[in-house]
Amino acid sequence: MSPGPTARDVARILGSGPLTGRVRVPGDKSISHRALIFAALAEGRSEIVGLSRGDDVVRTAAALAALGAEVDARRWDHVVVDGGVSRLREAERPIDVGNSGTGLRLLAGVASRLPFLTVLLGDASIHRRPMGRIVEPLREMGAVIDGRDGGRLAPLVVRGGELQGIDFTPPVPSAQVKSAVLLAGLGASGPTTVRERFATRRHTEEMLELAGAPAEVAEQGGDHVVRVRGDTELAPFSIDVPGDPSQAAFLVVAALVVPGSEVVVEQVYVGPGRAGFVDVLLRMGADIELVRRDATTADLVVRHSDLHATEVRGAEVPDCIDEIPVLAVAACFARGTTVFADAAELRVKESDRIATTTSELRRIGGDVEATEDGMVVRGGGIEPRGTVHSHGDHRIAMALAVAGLAGGPGSELDVDGFAAVETSWPGFLDTIAALR
């Protein structure tokens, strides 16, 4: 990963004044990971346009190449993958996913179906994140998995093959867990079923459809149920990855809180499980117009707005869990008290995002209180001056940059550790500069 911009670079580029213009955000990171993985499993040549350029996705491409897929990434805007389970082989060395929890969990699902040893590791943050949630169902299917703390922490050592399908209900709704189990299930004997109390993002189901192996999806007894058949061969495909809504959220909130702003974020994925942040902001009084391009993508037209408080809890949390840090920034500028609840999952992301969002927004004058499973944000504005810290978390770094944009004349916010954004959006500051 490149060193990335320094704190002083961030302060210089943020500046002051409205944001105006049209812009595209990087390809969706969740779809990018899955597109590469499904292409590596599909028998034949697949073509992927518009991949995320973040380090997380680059690491997934390298991991699949190490496992034997032929990944031609000389042109990152048009990647060609020659894949197939028959060509996959044992990697010569441990696979390093860097800071990518999605990469590690999905690759663990893939490795569980392969009849050889795979070692998965990452950076210090990854080695603190919970892996028991995928290890337990994969072991139940027949994979032999070891790791620190009995397999609850990475590195993970996976010896796969000879899997049996299972009927599994994750204790916490998680698209990564669902996807890991379904990816393993494609190579198992018999069907594999995942039951979710709340439907999580459906990118894996969409990729299965694209690769000619549609999942059975139904609502049963209040659960969202996804089932795949075992021993399924995937067909090659072509995909143009739409813009990442989680990245778009930073520009959307920035336009809402910076006076005089009007921004169009083009071709953003707004399919099931990903547009929850838009619903929250609309409820807060945001001036956001969705101009549909097709069933799952739209241009977001956003204008500066007078926001008011809301509550975010329950079934809508999984649809906006990644956007809560920047939604907390929006809440700082809203009239009234905003409550985020039922979001304990934030404590086991790249950082404890409840603690880090609270501490850093308070550092610049935000009235924010942490709770066990969320935050209470009392509006009234912030004073983005001085130094804040990313805690090595790309979403915290970008949320704090959005706070800096709203500072007005004379504000100068240094975001220490801003290089963390290289894992997901290396060109974030360039995009901001283009809208000035």
Residue pairs with C-beta under 8 A, 6 or more apart in sequence:
1 55
1 98
1 419
1 422
1 423
2 419
2 422
2 426
3 419
4 418
4 419
4 420
4 421
4 422
4 426
5 13
5 418
5 419
5 429
6 418
6 419
7 387
7 414
7 415
7 416
7 417
7 418
8 414
9 418
9 429
10 401
10 404
10 413
10 414
10 415
10 418
10 429
11 404
11 412
11 413
11 414
11 415
13 429
13 432
13 433
14 401
14 404
14 405
14 407
14 413
14 432
15 436
16 407
16 408
16 409
16 410
16 411
17 258
17 260
17 436
18 258
18 259
18 260
18 261
18 262
18 304
19 251
19 254
19 255
19 258
19 261
19 262
19 263
19 405
19 432
19 435
19 436
20 260
20 261
20 262
20 263
20 435
21 263
21 264
21 434
21 435
22 263
22 264
22 266
23 251
23 263
23 264
23 265
23 266
23 431
23 434
23 435
24 243
24 265
24 266
24 267
25 243
25 244
25 247
25 248
25 251
25 265
25 268
25 425
25 431
26 52
26 53
26 54
26 243
26 244
26 247
26 424
26 425
26 427
27 50
27 51
27 52
27 53
27 241
27 242
27 243
27 244
28 52
28 203
28 241
28 242
28 243
28 244
28 245
28 246
28 269
28 274
29 52
29 54
29 56
29 57
29 102
29 244
29 246
29 247
29 424
30 102
30 175
30 201
30 203
30 244
31 203
31 206
31 207
31 239
31 241
31 242
31 269
32 48
32 51
32 52
32 57
32 60
32 241
33 56
33 57
33 60
33 100
33 102
33 103
33 106
34 106
34 179
34 203
34 204
34 207
35 46
35 48
35 51
35 207
35 239
35 241
36 48
36 51
36 57
36 60
36 61
36 64
36 71
36 79
36 81
37 60
37 64
37 106
37 107
37 110
37 183
38 46
38 207
38 208
38 210
38 211
38 234
38 237
39 46
39 48
39 69
39 81
39 83
39 236
39 237
40 64
40 67
40 69
40 71
40 81
40 83
40 88
40 110
41 83
41 84
41 85
41 110
41 183
41 186
41 211
41 234
42 83
42 84
42 211
42 234
42 235
42 236
42 237
43 83
43 84
43 85
43 86
43 233
43 234
43 235
43 236
44 82
44 83
44 84
44 235
44 236
45 80
45 81
45 82
45 83
45 236
46 80
46 81
46 83
46 236
46 237
46 238
46 239
47 78
47 79
47 80
47 81
47 238
47 239
48 78
48 79
48 80
48 81
48 238
48 239
48 241
49 77
49 78
49 79
49 238
49 239
49 240
49 241
50 77
50 240
50 241
50 242
51 57
51 61
51 76
51 77
51 79
51 241
52 241
52 244
52 424
53 76
53 425
53 426
53 427
54 422
54 423
54 424
54 425
54 426
55 98
55 99
55 100
55 422
55 423
55 424
55 426
56 97
56 98
56 99
56 100
56 102
56 103
56 423
56 424
57 100
57 103
59 96
59 97
59 98
59 100
59 103
60 97
60 100
60 103
60 106
60 107
61 71
61 73
61 79
62 71
63 91
63 95
63 97
63 103
63 107
64 71
64 81
64 83
65 71
66 91
66 92
66 93
66 95
67 88
67 89
67 90
67 91
67 95
67 110
67 114
67 118
68 87
68 88
68 89
69 81
69 82
69 83
69 87
69 88
70 81
70 82
70 83
70 87
71 79
71 80
71 81
72 79
72 80
72 81
72 82
73 79
83 236
85 113
85 114
85 187
85 233
88 114
89 116
90 116
90 117
90 118
91 118
91 119
93 119
94 119
94 120
94 121
94 155
95 107
95 118
95 119
95 120
95 121
96 121
96 122
97 103
97 104
97 107
97 120
97 121
97 122
97 126
98 122
98 123
98 126
98 423
99 122
99 123
99 125
99 126
99 350
99 392
99 394
99 420
99 423
100 122
100 126
100 423
101 126
101 129
101 176
101 349
101 350
102 176
103 122
104 120
104 122
104 126
104 131
104 154
104 156
105 131
105 134
105 176
105 177
105 179
105 180
106 176
106 179
106 180
106 183
107 118
107 120
108 120
108 131
108 134
108 135
108 138
108 145
108 156
108 158
108 180
109 134
109 138
109 179
109 180
109 181
109 182
109 183
109 184
110 183
110 184
111 118
111 120
111 143
111 158
111 160
112 138
112 141
112 143
112 145
112 158
112 160
112 163
112 180
112 184
112 187
113 143
113 160
113 161
113 163
113 183
113 184
113 186
113 187
113 188
114 160
114 161
114 187
115 160
115 161
115 162
116 159
116 160
116 161
117 157
117 158
117 159
118 157
118 158
118 159
118 160
119 155
119 156
119 157
119 158
120 154
120 155
120 156
120 158
121 127
121 154
121 155
121 156
122 154
122 155
125 350
125 351
125 392
125 393
126 154
127 148
127 153
127 154
127 155
128 153
129 153
129 154
129 348
129 349
129 350
130 152
130 153
130 348
131 147
131 151
131 152
131 153
131 154
131 156
132 150
132 151
132 152
133 170
133 171
133 172
133 174
133 177
134 176
134 177
134 180
134 181
135 145
135 147
135 151
135 152
135 156
137 166
137 168
137 170
137 177
137 180
137 181
138 145
138 158
138 180
138 181
138 184
139 145
139 151
140 166
140 168
141 163
141 164
141 165
141 166
141 181
141 184
141 185
141 188
141 192
142 161
142 162
142 163
142 164
142 188
143 158
143 159
143 160
143 163
143 184
144 158
144 159
144 160
145 151
145 156
145 157
145 158
145 159
146 156
146 157
147 153
147 154
147 155
147 156
147 157
148 154
148 155
160 184
163 184
163 185
163 187
163 188
163 189
163 230
164 188
164 189
164 190
165 185
165 188
165 189
165 190
165 191
165 192
165 193
165 230
166 181
166 185
166 192
166 193
167 192
167 193
167 195
168 181
168 192
168 193
168 194
168 195
169 194
169 195
169 196
169 197
169 223
170 177
170 178
170 194
170 196
172 345
173 196
173 197
173 198
173 199
173 200
173 318
174 200
174 345
175 200
175 201
175 203
175 204
175 273
175 318
177 194
178 194
178 196
178 200
178 204
178 226
179 203
179 204
181 192
181 194
182 192
182 194
182 204
182 208
182 215
182 226
182 228
183 204
184 192
185 191
185 192
185 228
185 230
186 192
186 213
186 228
186 230
186 231
186 232
186 234
187 230
187 231
187 232
188 230
188 231
189 230
189 231
190 230
191 227
191 228
191 229
191 230
192 227
192 228
192 230
193 225
193 226
193 227
194 225
194 226
194 227
195 220
195 223
195 224
195 225
196 223
196 224
196 225
196 226
197 222
197 223
197 224
198 224
198 315
198 317
198 318
199 224
199 272
199 273
199 318
200 224
200 273
200 318
201 272
201 273
201 274
201 318
201 319
202 217
202 271
202 272
202 273
204 215
205 214
205 215
205 217
205 226
206 271
206 296
208 214
208 215
208 228
209 215
210 237
210 239
211 234
211 235
211 236
211 237
212 234
212 235
212 237
213 228
213 229
213 232
213 233
213 234
213 235
215 226
215 227
215 228
216 225
216 226
216 227
216 228
217 224
217 225
217 226
217 227
218 225
219 225
242 267
242 268
242 269
242 296
242 297
243 265
243 266
243 267
243 268
243 269
243 297
244 268
244 269
245 268
245 269
245 270
245 274
245 275
245 277
245 278
246 274
246 322
246 323
246 395
247 424
247 425
247 428
248 265
248 268
248 300
249 277
249 323
249 326
249 327
250 326
250 398
250 399
250 401
250 402
250 428
251 263
251 265
251 302
251 431
251 435
252 263
252 265
252 277
252 278
252 281
252 286
252 288
252 300
252 302
253 281
253 326
253 327
253 329
253 330
253 402
254 261
254 263
254 402
254 405
254 406
254 432
255 261
255 262
255 263
255 302
255 303
255 304
256 281
256 286
256 287
256 288
256 302
256 303
256 304
256 305
256 307
256 330
256 333
257 304
257 307
257 329
257 330
257 333
257 402
257 405
257 406
258 304
258 405
258 406
259 304
260 304
261 302
261 303
261 304
262 301
262 302
262 303
262 304
263 301
263 302
263 435
264 299
264 300
264 301
264 302
265 299
265 300
265 302
266 299
267 293
267 297
267 298
267 299
268 297
268 298
268 299
268 300
269 296
269 297
270 278
270 290
270 296
270 297
270 298
271 295
271 296
271 297
273 318
273 319
274 319
275 319
276 316
276 317
276 318
276 319
276 320
276 323
277 319
277 320
277 323
277 326
277 327
278 288
278 290
278 300
279 316
279 319
279 320
280 310
280 312
280 316
280 320
280 323
280 327
281 288
281 307
281 327
281 330
282 288
283 310
284 307
284 308
284 309
284 310
284 330
284 331
284 334
284 338
285 305
285 306
285 307
285 308
286 302
286 305
286 307
287 302
287 303
287 304
287 305
288 300
288 301
288 302
289 300
289 301
289 302
290 298
290 299
290 300
290 301
291 298
291 299
291 300
291 301
292 298
293 299
306 335
307 330
307 331
307 333
307 334
307 335
307 379
308 334
308 335
308 336
309 331
309 334
309 335
309 336
309 337
309 338
309 377
309 379
310 334
310 338
311 338
311 339
311 340
311 341
312 320
312 324
312 327
312 338
312 339
312 340
312 341
312 343
312 374
313 339
313 340
313 341
313 342
313 343
313 374
314 341
314 342
317 341
317 342
317 343
317 345
320 327
321 343
321 345
321 346
322 395
324 340
324 343
324 346
324 353
324 357
324 374
324 375
325 353
325 356
325 357
325 395
325 396
325 399
326 395
326 398
326 399
326 402
327 340
328 338
328 340
328 357
328 361
328 366
328 368
328 375
328 377
328 399
329 361
329 382
329 399
329 400
329 402
329 403
329 406
331 338
331 377
331 379
332 361
332 366
332 367
332 368
332 377
332 379
332 380
332 381
332 382
332 403
333 379
333 381
333 382
333 406
334 377
334 379
335 379
336 378
336 379
337 376
337 377
337 378
337 379
338 376
338 377
338 379
339 374
339 375
339 376
339 377
340 374
340 375
340 376
340 377
341 371
341 373
341 374
342 373
342 374
343 354
343 373
343 374
344 354
344 372
344 373
344 374
346 352
346 353
346 354
346 357
346 374
347 353
347 354
347 355
349 393
349 395
350 392
350 393
350 394
350 395
350 396
350 420
351 391
351 392
351 393
351 396
353 393
353 395
353 396
354 370
354 371
354 373
354 374
354 375
355 370
356 389
356 391
356 393
356 396
357 368
357 375
357 396
357 399
358 368
358 369
358 370
358 375
360 388
360 389
360 391
360 396
360 400
361 368
361 377
361 382
361 403
362 368
363 386
363 388
364 382
364 383
364 384
364 385
364 386
364 388
364 403
364 413
365 381
365 382
365 383
366 377
366 382
366 403
367 377
367 378
367 379
367 380
368 375
368 376
368 377
368 378
369 375
369 376
369 377
382 403
382 406
382 407
383 407
383 411
384 403
384 404
384 406
384 407
384 411
384 413
385 407
385 411
385 412
385 413
386 413
386 414
387 413
387 414
387 415
387 416
388 400
388 403
388 413
388 414
388 415
388 416
389 415
389 416
389 417
390 396
390 397
390 400
390 415
390 416
390 417
390 418
390 420
391 417
392 417
392 420
393 420
394 420
394 421
394 422
394 423
394 424
394 425
395 424
396 420
397 415
397 417
397 418
397 420
397 421
398 421
398 425
398 428
400 413
400 415
401 413
401 415
401 418
401 428
401 429
401 432
403 413
404 411
404 413
404 415
405 432
407 413
421 428
425 431
